[in-house]
Amino acid sequence: MIRPRLHDHALRWGARALGSTPSVVLRAVNGRPVVVDGCTLHPAVQASLRVMNDAPGARFELLPVEAAREHIEREAWTFASTLRLAQRDDIVIPTRSGSVPGRVYRARTYGAASGTVVYFHGGGWVLGSVDSADATCRTLADSSGLTVVSVGYRLAPEDPFPAGLEDGVDAFRWVRDNAARFGSRASTVGVGGESAGGNMAAVVSAVTRADAEGSPAFQILFCPVTDLSRKHRSYELFADGFFLTEAQMDWYAAHYLGDSGRRDDPLVSPLLADDVSGLAPAYVAVSGFDVLRDEGVAYARRLEAAGVPTTLVTHADQIHGFFNACGALRGARTAVADAGRWALATLAAAPAGDAR
């Protein structure tokens, strides 16, 4: 947990002010809108990027890892949510290699729903924590009534692939096997995540697909990494200047894969899996101005072609990571809430006791 500085408080105030400023005013201030590939950048995001791109530490791939981690945590605090919940407790999740930290979120409407989301934060497998995902998890729990269990999996380069993934698999299985503790049944435990966390949620769904005790009931994938084997067209379109950059993705991948990981391994690039049939129903949300946009779309289409119930949502005017800005942007809160409502509908439509 960071200790906010005066500069952080100023940025937080500015982010909330931008989020509440009418679009017509922002358009007048911004001048010419940013239009790429038929998408027009949201005026609040356009204004925010002018500040974020020039902020100290924005090129965090040039920083030592610990400094980059602090930068991301401060950035997350800027957009943090103050939603009040019935429960927000830190827990310890046992894993094959020991344990990892977790955090449980229950909304004031807890009890209206019996499902649980095992959530994996973003940060390129190198950065991020349960703290950086706090705003998203609060919003997801509050808007849906679902219990959210956020997982602080191990990070690279200290623990490269497959360490973090193993933690993710173990965390899902532990929550599933202890579902009653979270007010759920094994058959109503799903997974979710953003960016690298979306990658982890997708791979956890695949790894546990044949578990006799039950596979995920659903998967929520916010701007997921699905293919490190090549750079899709959106890398060319949004290589720089739109928050997540091509250089940062290269930095993330190098740290995560280390000396032994392969970009074409389906446990790294789930888009390349031989078979994606029988996976959990998927909600795939991508941003229009994101290097990861096209691989997220490709994964959704691959799932759909394999008969997996799939909802693809494109937030055409947004950038990577906006799902974490729930404390400042109404659009982010709506996007996360929509995913939560989809999960509720998916659980309601599933046959009783269905664990696939």
Long-range contacts (C-beta under 8 A, 24 or more apart in sequence): 1-73, 1-131, 2-70, 2-73, 2-74, 2-77, 2-131, 4-74, 4-77, 8-74, 8-77, 8-78, 11-51, 11-55, 11-78, 12-77, 12-78, 12-79, 12-80, 12-328, 14-51, 15-48, 15-78, 15-79, 15-325, 15-327, 15-328, 16-327, 16-328, 18-44, 18-47, 18-48, 18-328, 19-44, 19-325, 19-328, 19-329, 19-330, 34-289, 36-237, 36-238, 36-288, 36-289, 37-237, 37-288, 39-288, 39-289, 39-316, 39-317, 40-316, 40-317, 41-288, 41-289, 41-317, 41-319, 42-317, 42-318, 42-331, 44-329, 45-289, 45-317, 45-318, 45-319, 45-322, 49-241, 49-242, 49-243, 49-319, 52-243, 53-241, 59-247, 60-127, 60-248, 61-245, 61-247, 61-248, 61-250, 61-251, 65-126, 65-157, 65-255, 68-126, 68-127, 69-126, 69-127, 69-128, 72-123, 72-127, 72-128, 72-132, 73-129, 73-131, 73-132, 76-128, 76-131, 76-132, 76-133, 76-134, 76-135, 76-324, 78-328, 79-135, 79-324, 79-325, 79-326, 79-327, 79-328, 79-329, 79-332, 80-134, 80-135, 80-327, 81-134, 81-135, 81-138, 81-139, 81-326, 81-327, 82-327, 83-138, 83-139, 83-142, 83-326, 84-108, 85-138, 85-141, 85-142, 86-110, 88-138, 90-130, 91-149, 93-149, 93-151, 93-167, 93-170, 93-171, 93-174, 93-175, 94-170, 94-174, 95-166, 95-167, 95-170, 95-171, 95-174, 96-166, 96-170, 97-154, 97-163, 97-166, 97-167, 100-151, 100-152, 100-153, 100-154, 100-167, 100-171, 101-130, 101-152, 102-130, 102-149, 102-150, 102-151, 102-152, 102-171, 103-130, 103-134, 103-137, 103-149, 103-150, 103-152, 104-147, 104-148, 104-149, 104-150, 104-182, 105-137, 105-138, 105-140, 105-141, 105-147, 105-148, 105-149, 105-150, 106-141, 106-147, 106-183, 107-141, 107-142, 107-143, 107-144, 107-145, 107-146, 108-142, 109-142, 109-145, 110-141, 110-145, 110-147, 110-183, 111-145, 111-183, 112-145, 113-144, 113-145, 113-146, 113-344, 113-347, 114-183, 114-184, 114-185, 114-188, 114-347, 115-144, 115-146, 115-147, 115-184, 115-188, 115-189, 115-190, 115-217, 115-343, 115-344, 115-347, 116-146, 116-147, 116-148, 116-149, 116-175, 116-179, 116-182, 116-183, 116-184, 116-188, 116-189, 116-190, 117-146, 117-147, 117-148, 117-149, 117-189, 117-190, 117-191, 117-192, 117-220, 117-343, 118-149, 118-151, 118-171, 118-172, 118-175, 118-189, 118-190, 118-191, 118-192, 118-201, 118-204, 118-216, 119-148, 119-149, 119-150, 119-151, 119-191, 119-192, 119-193, 119-197, 119-201, 120-150, 120-151, 120-153, 120-168, 120-191, 120-192, 120-193, 120-194, 120-196, 120-197, 120-198, 120-200, 120-201, 120-204, 121-150, 121-151, 121-152, 121-193, 121-194, 121-197, 122-193, 122-194, 122-195, 122-196, 122-197, 122-198, 122-222, 122-223, 122-321, 122-324, 123-155, 123-195, 123-196, 123-197, 124-195, 124-196, 124-248, 124-249, 124-251, 124-252, 124-253, 124-255, 124-256, 125-155, 125-156, 125-161, 125-164, 125-196, 125-252, 125-255, 125-256, 126-155, 126-156, 126-157, 126-251, 126-252, 126-255, 126-256, 127-155, 128-155, 128-196, 128-197, 132-324, 133-194, 133-197, 133-324, 135-324, 135-325, 135-326, 135-327, 136-194, 136-222, 136-323, 136-324, 136-326, 136-336, 138-326, 139-326, 139-332, 139-333, 139-336, 139-337, 139-340, 140-192, 140-336, 140-337, 140-339, 140-340, 141-340, 143-333, 143-336, 143-337, 143-340, 143-341, 144-337, 144-340, 144-341, 144-343, 144-344, 145-344, 146-340, 146-343, 146-344, 147-182, 147-183, 147-184, 149-175, 149-182, 153-200, 156-255, 156-256, 156-258, 157-255, 157-258, 160-255, 160-256, 160-257, 160-258, 160-259, 160-260, 160-261, 161-256, 161-257, 161-258, 161-260, 161-261, 161-267, 161-268, 162-261, 162-267, 164-200, 164-256, 165-200, 165-203, 165-204, 165-207, 165-267, 168-200, 168-201, 168-203, 168-204, 169-204, 169-207, 169-208, 172-204, 172-208, 172-216, 173-208, 173-211, 173-213, 176-213, 176-214, 177-213, 185-353, 186-213, 186-214, 186-355, 187-214, 187-217, 187-350, 187-353, 187-354, 187-355, 188-217, 188-347, 189-214, 189-216, 189-217, 190-216, 190-217, 190-218, 190-219, 190-220, 190-280, 190-343, 190-346, 190-347, 191-216, 191-218, 191-219, 191-220, 191-280, 192-219, 192-220, 192-221, 192-222, 192-339, 192-343, 193-220, 193-221, 193-222, 193-224, 194-222, 194-223, 194-224, 194-321, 194-323, 194-324, 195-222, 195-223, 195-224, 195-225, 195-244, 195-292, 195-320, 195-321, 196-225, 196-252, 196-256, 197-222, 198-222, 198-223, 198-224, 198-225, 198-296, 199-224, 199-225, 199-226, 199-268, 199-270, 202-226, 202-270, 202-282, 202-299, 203-266, 203-267, 203-268, 203-270, 205-279, 205-280, 206-266, 206-270, 206-273, 206-276, 206-279, 207-267, 209-278, 209-279, 209-356, 213-355, 214-355, 214-356, 215-279, 215-280, 215-355, 215-356, 216-280, 217-280, 217-281, 217-346, 217-347, 217-350, 217-354, 217-355, 217-356, 218-280, 218-281, 218-282, 218-283, 218-342, 218-343, 218-346, 218-347, 219-279, 219-280, 219-281, 219-282, 219-283, 220-282, 220-283, 220-285, 220-339, 220-342, 220-343, 221-282, 221-283, 221-284, 221-285, 221-296, 221-299, 222-285, 222-323, 222-336, 222-339, 223-285, 223-286, 223-287, 223-290, 223-292, 223-293, 223-296, 223-320, 223-321, 223-323, 224-284, 224-292, 224-295, 224-296, 224-299, 225-292, 225-295, 226-269, 226-270, 226-271, 226-292, 226-295, 226-296, 226-298, 226-299, 227-269, 227-271, 227-272, 227-295, 227-298, 227-299, 228-253, 228-257, 228-263, 228-268, 228-269, 229-263, 229-264, 229-269, 229-272, 231-291, 232-293, 232-294, 232-295, 232-298, 233-294, 234-290, 234-291, 234-292, 234-293, 234-294, 234-295, 235-291, 235-294, 238-289, 238-290, 238-291, 238-293, 239-291, 242-289, 242-290, 242-291, 242-319, 242-320, 243-319, 243-320, 243-321, 244-290, 244-291, 244-292, 244-319, 244-320, 244-321, 245-291, 246-291, 249-291, 249-292, 270-299, 271-295, 271-298, 271-299, 271-302, 275-306, 276-302, 276-303, 276-306, 276-308, 277-306, 277-307, 277-308, 278-308, 278-356, 279-303, 279-306, 279-308, 280-308, 280-356, 281-308, 281-309, 281-310, 281-346, 282-308, 282-309, 282-310, 282-311, 283-310, 283-311, 283-313, 283-339, 283-342, 283-343, 283-346, 284-310, 284-311, 284-312, 284-313, 285-312, 285-313, 285-314, 285-315, 285-323, 285-335, 285-339, 286-312, 286-313, 286-314, 286-315, 287-314, 287-315, 287-318, 287-319, 287-320, 287-322, 288-314, 288-315, 288-316, 288-317, 288-318, 289-317, 289-318, 289-319, 289-320, 290-318, 290-319, 290-320, 291-320, 292-320, 309-346, 311-342, 313-338
